[in-house]
């Protein structure tokens, strides 16, 4: 993913609210499955890591991206933005 594409997706995610919160239990198989389904439907999602989660948000983002075959757009503080382009009818026209 190019820096232009990251900037575009990041700007699209600015107005979004986090749809998932990662808490004390950190990453469970159920959360990974739910995240995978959400990314499949929405393509671009924002996740909040709560204060009671002891894991590093960057590590969490890397693990989620690996397990859901998505890409980390950005990690800002305790917010994670992930993207996976849909196979058909993508909502996002990424710059080249």
Chimera marker file (.cmm) of the C-alpha trace (Angstrom):
<marker_set name="trace">
<marker id="1" x="0.000" y="0.000" z="0.000" r="1" g="1" b="0" radius="0.5"/>
<marker id="2" x="1.417" y="3.364" z="-1.009" r="1" g="1" b="0" radius="0.5"/>
<marker id="3" x="1.558" y="6.413" z="1.253" r="1" g="1" b="0" radius="0.5"/>
<marker id="4" x="-1.046" y="8.117" z="-0.976" r="1" g="1" b="0" radius="0.5"/>
<marker id="5" x="-3.424" y="5.202" z="-0.456" r="1" g="1" b="0" radius="0.5"/>
<marker id="6" x="-2.786" y="5.233" z="3.312" r="1" g="1" b="0" radius="0.5"/>
<marker id="7" x="-3.468" y="8.986" z="3.453" r="1" g="1" b="0" radius="0.5"/>
<marker id="8" x="-6.698" y="8.566" z="1.455" r="1" g="1" b="0" radius="0.5"/>
<marker id="9" x="-7.969" y="5.712" z="3.645" r="1" g="1" b="0" radius="0.5"/>
<marker id="10" x="-6.935" y="7.536" z="6.798" r="1" g="1" b="0" radius="0.5"/>
<marker id="11" x="-8.930" y="10.594" z="5.714" r="1" g="1" b="0" radius="0.5"/>
<marker id="12" x="-11.953" y="8.371" z="5.010" r="1" g="1" b="0" radius="0.5"/>
<marker id="13" x="-11.667" y="6.846" z="8.497" r="1" g="1" b="0" radius="0.5"/>
<marker id="14" x="-11.466" y="10.241" z="10.240" r="1" g="1" b="0" radius="0.5"/>
<marker id="15" x="-15.228" y="10.606" z="10.456" r="1" g="1" b="0" radius="0.5"/>
<marker id="16" x="-15.814" y="6.965" z="11.430" r="1" g="1" b="0" radius="0.5"/>
<marker id="17" x="-16.494" y="5.788" z="14.961" r="1" g="1" b="0" radius="0.5"/>
<marker id="18" x="-14.724" y="2.660" z="16.230" r="1" g="1" b="0" radius="0.5"/>
<marker id="19" x="-16.953" y="-0.375" z="15.678" r="1" g="1" b="0" radius="0.5"/>
<marker id="20" x="-14.956" y="-2.677" z="17.986" r="1" g="1" b="0" radius="0.5"/>
<marker id="21" x="-13.271" y="-2.286" z="21.338" r="1" g="1" b="0" radius="0.5"/>
<marker id="22" x="-10.397" y="-4.485" z="22.444" r="1" g="1" b="0" radius="0.5"/>
<marker id="23" x="-10.428" y="-4.814" z="26.233" r="1" g="1" b="0" radius="0.5"/>
<marker id="24" x="-8.823" y="-6.768" z="29.041" r="1" g="1" b="0" radius="0.5"/>
<marker id="25" x="-9.249" y="-10.145" z="27.300" r="1" g="1" b="0" radius="0.5"/>
<marker id="26" x="-7.269" y="-8.745" z="24.320" r="1" g="1" b="0" radius="0.5"/>
<marker id="27" x="-7.647" y="-10.834" z="21.143" r="1" g="1" b="0" radius="0.5"/>
<marker id="28" x="-9.878" y="-13.870" z="21.370" r="1" g="1" b="0" radius="0.5"/>
<marker id="29" x="-10.805" y="-16.139" z="18.433" r="1" g="1" b="0" radius="0.5"/>
<marker id="30" x="-14.355" y="-14.732" z="18.584" r="1" g="1" b="0" radius="0.5"/>
<marker id="31" x="-13.113" y="-11.159" z="18.204" r="1" g="1" b="0" radius="0.5"/>
<marker id="32" x="-10.890" y="-12.139" z="15.254" r="1" g="1" b="0" radius="0.5"/>
<marker id="33" x="-13.863" y="-13.846" z="13.556" r="1" g="1" b="0" radius="0.5"/>
<marker id="34" x="-16.114" y="-10.826" z="14.150" r="1" g="1" b="0" radius="0.5"/>
<marker id="35" x="-13.415" y="-8.450" z="12.865" r="1" g="1" b="0" radius="0.5"/>
<marker id="36" x="-12.935" y="-10.583" z="9.750" r="1" g="1" b="0" radius="0.5"/>
<marker id="37" x="-16.672" y="-10.444" z="9.007" r="1" g="1" b="0" radius="0.5"/>
<marker id="38" x="-16.779" y="-6.683" z="9.603" r="1" g="1" b="0" radius="0.5"/>
<marker id="39" x="-13.819" y="-6.053" z="7.302" r="1" g="1" b="0" radius="0.5"/>
<marker id="40" x="-15.454" y="-8.208" z="4.623" r="1" g="1" b="0" radius="0.5"/>
<marker id="41" x="-18.619" y="-6.070" z="4.740" r="1" g="1" b="0" radius="0.5"/>
<marker id="42" x="-17.169" y="-2.608" z="5.317" r="1" g="1" b="0" radius="0.5"/>
<marker id="43" x="-13.615" y="-2.851" z="3.887" r="1" g="1" b="0" radius="0.5"/>
<marker id="44" x="-12.400" y="-0.058" z="6.202" r="1" g="1" b="0" radius="0.5"/>
<marker id="45" x="-12.853" y="-0.320" z="9.971" r="1" g="1" b="0" radius="0.5"/>
<marker id="46" x="-11.690" y="1.518" z="13.057" r="1" g="1" b="0" radius="0.5"/>
<marker id="47" x="-10.963" y="-0.274" z="16.338" r="1" g="1" b="0" radius="0.5"/>
<marker id="48" x="-10.437" y="1.209" z="19.803" r="1" g="1" b="0" radius="0.5"/>
<marker id="49" x="-8.044" y="-0.389" z="22.292" r="1" g="1" b="0" radius="0.5"/>
<marker id="50" x="-9.298" y="0.260" z="25.812" r="1" g="1" b="0" radius="0.5"/>
<marker id="51" x="-7.073" y="1.443" z="28.653" r="1" g="1" b="0" radius="0.5"/>
<marker id="52" x="-7.455" y="-1.840" z="30.548" r="1" g="1" b="0" radius="0.5"/>
<marker id="53" x="-5.820" y="-3.784" z="27.677" r="1" g="1" b="0" radius="0.5"/>
<marker id="54" x="-2.158" y="-4.349" z="28.524" r="1" g="1" b="0" radius="0.5"/>
<marker id="55" x="-1.075" y="-5.244" z="24.975" r="1" g="1" b="0" radius="0.5"/>
<marker id="56" x="0.532" y="-2.695" z="22.655" r="1" g="1" b="0" radius="0.5"/>
<marker id="57" x="-1.939" y="-1.376" z="20.012" r="1" g="1" b="0" radius="0.5"/>
<marker id="58" x="0.696" y="-1.744" z="17.249" r="1" g="1" b="0" radius="0.5"/>
<marker id="59" x="1.198" y="-5.414" z="18.085" r="1" g="1" b="0" radius="0.5"/>
<marker id="60" x="-2.569" y="-5.961" z="18.239" r="1" g="1" b="0" radius="0.5"/>
<marker id="61" x="-2.960" y="-4.297" z="14.817" r="1" g="1" b="0" radius="0.5"/>
<marker id="62" x="-0.251" y="-6.518" z="13.317" r="1" g="1" b="0" radius="0.5"/>
<marker id="63" x="-1.851" y="-9.697" z="14.691" r="1" g="1" b="0" radius="0.5"/>
<marker id="64" x="-5.345" y="-8.725" z="13.508" r="1" g="1" b="0" radius="0.5"/>
<marker id="65" x="-4.054" y="-7.810" z="10.034" r="1" g="1" b="0" radius="0.5"/>
<marker id="66" x="-2.202" y="-11.117" z="9.785" r="1" g="1" b="0" radius="0.5"/>
<marker id="67" x="-5.192" y="-13.208" z="10.862" r="1" g="1" b="0" radius="0.5"/>
<marker id="68" x="-7.786" y="-11.351" z="8.772" r="1" g="1" b="0" radius="0.5"/>
<marker id="69" x="-5.556" y="-10.888" z="5.694" r="1" g="1" b="0" radius="0.5"/>
<marker id="70" x="-6.069" y="-7.124" z="5.904" r="1" g="1" b="0" radius="0.5"/>
<marker id="71" x="-3.661" y="-4.194" z="5.994" r="1" g="1" b="0" radius="0.5"/>
<marker id="72" x="-2.924" y="-1.800" z="8.824" r="1" g="1" b="0" radius="0.5"/>
<marker id="73" x="-3.614" y="1.692" z="7.514" r="1" g="1" b="0" radius="0.5"/>
<marker id="74" x="-2.641" y="3.501" z="10.690" r="1" g="1" b="0" radius="0.5"/>
<marker id="75" x="-2.291" y="3.139" z="14.440" r="1" g="1" b="0" radius="0.5"/>
<marker id="76" x="-2.826" y="6.413" z="16.295" r="1" g="1" b="0" radius="0.5"/>
<marker id="77" x="-2.572" y="6.128" z="20.054" r="1" g="1" b="0" radius="0.5"/>
<marker id="78" x="-5.139" y="3.488" z="20.938" r="1" g="1" b="0" radius="0.5"/>
<marker id="79" x="-7.044" y="3.600" z="17.637" r="1" g="1" b="0" radius="0.5"/>
<marker id="80" x="-6.391" y="1.113" z="14.821" r="1" g="1" b="0" radius="0.5"/>
<marker id="81" x="-7.515" y="1.530" z="11.211" r="1" g="1" b="0" radius="0.5"/>
<marker id="82" x="-7.625" y="-1.606" z="9.033" r="1" g="1" b="0" radius="0.5"/>
<marker id="83" x="-8.447" y="-2.106" z="5.355" r="1" g="1" b="0" radius="0.5"/>
<marker id="84" x="-9.075" y="-5.045" z="3.043" r="1" g="1" b="0" radius="0.5"/>
<marker id="85" x="-10.386" y="-4.368" z="-0.450" r="1" g="1" b="0" radius="0.5"/>
<marker id="86" x="-13.524" y="-6.272" z="-1.390" r="1" g="1" b="0" radius="0.5"/>
<marker id="87" x="-13.235" y="-8.748" z="-4.225" r="1" g="1" b="0" radius="0.5"/>
<marker id="88" x="-16.367" y="-7.310" z="-5.888" r="1" g="1" b="0" radius="0.5"/>
<marker id="89" x="-17.934" y="-3.847" z="-5.803" r="1" g="1" b="0" radius="0.5"/>
<marker id="90" x="-15.316" y="-2.054" z="-3.742" r="1" g="1" b="0" radius="0.5"/>
<marker id="91" x="-16.552" y="1.134" z="-2.051" r="1" g="1" b="0" radius="0.5"/>
<marker id="92" x="-13.098" y="2.716" z="-2.168" r="1" g="1" b="0" radius="0.5"/>
<marker id="93" x="-11.380" y="3.860" z="-5.321" r="1" g="1" b="0" radius="0.5"/>
<marker id="94" x="-7.763" y="3.899" z="-4.178" r="1" g="1" b="0" radius="0.5"/>
<marker id="95" x="-5.342" y="6.379" z="-5.756" r="1" g="1" b="0" radius="0.5"/>
<marker id="96" x="-2.436" y="4.798" z="-7.618" r="1" g="1" b="0" radius="0.5"/>
<link id1="1" id2="2" r="1" g="1" b="0" radius="0.2"/>
<link id1="2" id2="3" r="1" g="1" b="0" radius="0.2"/>
<link id1="3" id2="4" r="1" g="1" b="0" radius="0.2"/>
<link id1="4" id2="5" r="1" g="1" b="0" radius="0.2"/>
<link id1="5" id2="6" r="1" g="1" b="0" radius="0.2"/>
<link id1="6" id2="7" r="1" g="1" b="0" radius="0.2"/>
<link id1="7" id2="8" r="1" g="1" b="0" radius="0.2"/>
<link id1="8" id2="9" r="1" g="1" b="0" radius="0.2"/>
<link id1="9" id2="10" r="1" g="1" b="0" radius="0.2"/>
<link id1="10" id2="11" r="1" g="1" b="0" radius="0.2"/>
<link id1="11" id2="12" r="1" g="1" b="0" radius="0.2"/>
<link id1="12" id2="13" r="1" g="1" b="0" radius="0.2"/>
<link id1="13" id2="14" r="1" g="1" b="0" radius="0.2"/>
<link id1="14" id2="15" r="1" g="1" b="0" radius="0.2"/>
<link id1="15" id2="16" r="1" g="1" b="0" radius="0.2"/>
<link id1="16" id2="17" r="1" g="1" b="0" radius="0.2"/>
<link id1="17" id2="18" r="1" g="1" b="0" radius="0.2"/>
<link id1="18" id2="19" r="1" g="1" b="0" radius="0.2"/>
<link id1="19" id2="20" r="1" g="1" b="0" radius="0.2"/>
<link id1="20" id2="21" r="1" g="1" b="0" radius="0.2"/>
<link id1="21" id2="22" r="1" g="1" b="0" radius="0.2"/>
<link id1="22" id2="23" r="1" g="1" b="0" radius="0.2"/>
<link id1="23" id2="24" r="1" g="1" b="0" radius="0.2"/>
<link id1="24" id2="25" r="1" g="1" b="0" radius="0.2"/>
<link id1="25" id2="26" r="1" g="1" b="0" radius="0.2"/>
<link id1="26" id2="27" r="1" g="1" b="0" radius="0.2"/>
<link id1="27" id2="28" r="1" g="1" b="0" radius="0.2"/>
<link id1="28" id2="29" r="1" g="1" b="0" radius="0.2"/>
<link id1="29" id2="30" r="1" g="1" b="0" radius="0.2"/>
<link id1="30" id2="31" r="1" g="1" b="0" radius="0.2"/>
<link id1="31" id2="32" r="1" g="1" b="0" radius="0.2"/>
<link id1="32" id2="33" r="1" g="1" b="0" radius="0.2"/>
<link id1="33" id2="34" r="1" g="1" b="0" radius="0.2"/>
<link id1="34" id2="35" r="1" g="1" b="0" radius="0.2"/>
<link id1="35" id2="36" r="1" g="1" b="0" radius="0.2"/>
<link id1="36" id2="37" r="1" g="1" b="0" radius="0.2"/>
<link id1="37" id2="38" r="1" g="1" b="0" radius="0.2"/>
<link id1="38" id2="39" r="1" g="1" b="0" radius="0.2"/>
<link id1="39" id2="40" r="1" g="1" b="0" radius="0.2"/>
<link id1="40" id2="41" r="1" g="1" b="0" radius="0.2"/>
<link id1="41" id2="42" r="1" g="1" b="0" radius="0.2"/>
<link id1="42" id2="43" r="1" g="1" b="0" radius="0.2"/>
<link id1="43" id2="44" r="1" g="1" b="0" radius="0.2"/>
<link id1="44" id2="45" r="1" g="1" b="0" radius="0.2"/>
<link id1="45" id2="46" r="1" g="1" b="0" radius="0.2"/>
<link id1="46" id2="47" r="1" g="1" b="0" radius="0.2"/>
<link id1="47" id2="48" r="1" g="1" b="0" radius="0.2"/>
<link id1="48" id2="49" r="1" g="1" b="0" radius="0.2"/>
<link id1="49" id2="50" r="1" g="1" b="0" radius="0.2"/>
<link id1="50" id2="51" r="1" g="1" b="0" radius="0.2"/>
<link id1="51" id2="52" r="1" g="1" b="0" radius="0.2"/>
<link id1="52" id2="53" r="1" g="1" b="0" radius="0.2"/>
<link id1="53" id2="54" r="1" g="1" b="0" radius="0.2"/>
<link id1="54" id2="55" r="1" g="1" b="0" radius="0.2"/>
<link id1="55" id2="56" r="1" g="1" b="0" radius="0.2"/>
<link id1="56" id2="57" r="1" g="1" b="0" radius="0.2"/>
<link id1="57" id2="58" r="1" g="1" b="0" radius="0.2"/>
<link id1="58" id2="59" r="1" g="1" b="0" radius="0.2"/>
<link id1="59" id2="60" r="1" g="1" b="0" radius="0.2"/>
<link id1="60" id2="61" r="1" g="1" b="0" radius="0.2"/>
<link id1="61" id2="62" r="1" g="1" b="0" radius="0.2"/>
<link id1="62" id2="63" r="1" g="1" b="0" radius="0.2"/>
<link id1="63" id2="64" r="1" g="1" b="0" radius="0.2"/>
<link id1="64" id2="65" r="1" g="1" b="0" radius="0.2"/>
<link id1="65" id2="66" r="1" g="1" b="0" radius="0.2"/>
<link id1="66" id2="67" r="1" g="1" b="0" radius="0.2"/>
<link id1="67" id2="68" r="1" g="1" b="0" radius="0.2"/>
<link id1="68" id2="69" r="1" g="1" b="0" radius="0.2"/>
<link id1="69" id2="70" r="1" g="1" b="0" radius="0.2"/>
<link id1="70" id2="71" r="1" g="1" b="0" radius="0.2"/>
<link id1="71" id2="72" r="1" g="1" b="0" radius="0.2"/>
<link id1="72" id2="73" r="1" g="1" b="0" radius="0.2"/>
<link id1="73" id2="74" r="1" g="1" b="0" radius="0.2"/>
<link id1="74" id2="75" r="1" g="1" b="0" radius="0.2"/>
<link id1="75" id2="76" r="1" g="1" b="0" radius="0.2"/>
<link id1="76" id2="77" r="1" g="1" b="0" radius="0.2"/>
<link id1="77" id2="78" r="1" g="1" b="0" radius="0.2"/>
<link id1="78" id2="79" r="1" g="1" b="0" radius="0.2"/>
<link id1="79" id2="80" r="1" g="1" b="0" radius="0.2"/>
<link id1="80" id2="81" r="1" g="1" b="0" radius="0.2"/>
<link id1="81" id2="82" r="1" g="1" b="0" radius="0.2"/>
<link id1="82" id2="83" r="1" g="1" b="0" radius="0.2"/>
<link id1="83" id2="84" r="1" g="1" b="0" radius="0.2"/>
<link id1="84" id2="85" r="1" g="1" b="0" radius="0.2"/>
<link id1="85" id2="86" r="1" g="1" b="0" radius="0.2"/>
<link id1="86" id2="87" r="1" g="1" b="0" radius="0.2"/>
<link id1="87" id2="88" r="1" g="1" b="0" radius="0.2"/>
<link id1="88" id2="89" r="1" g="1" b="0" radius="0.2"/>
<link id1="89" id2="90" r="1" g="1" b="0" radius="0.2"/>
<link id1="90" id2="91" r="1" g="1" b="0" radius="0.2"/>
<link id1="91" id2="92" r="1" g="1" b="0" radius="0.2"/>
<link id1="92" id2="93" r="1" g="1" b="0" radius="0.2"/>
<link id1="93" id2="94" r="1" g="1" b="0" radius="0.2"/>
<link id1="94" id2="95" r="1" g="1" b="0" radius="0.2"/>
<link id1="95" id2="96" r="1" g="1" b="0" radius="0.2"/>
</marker_set>
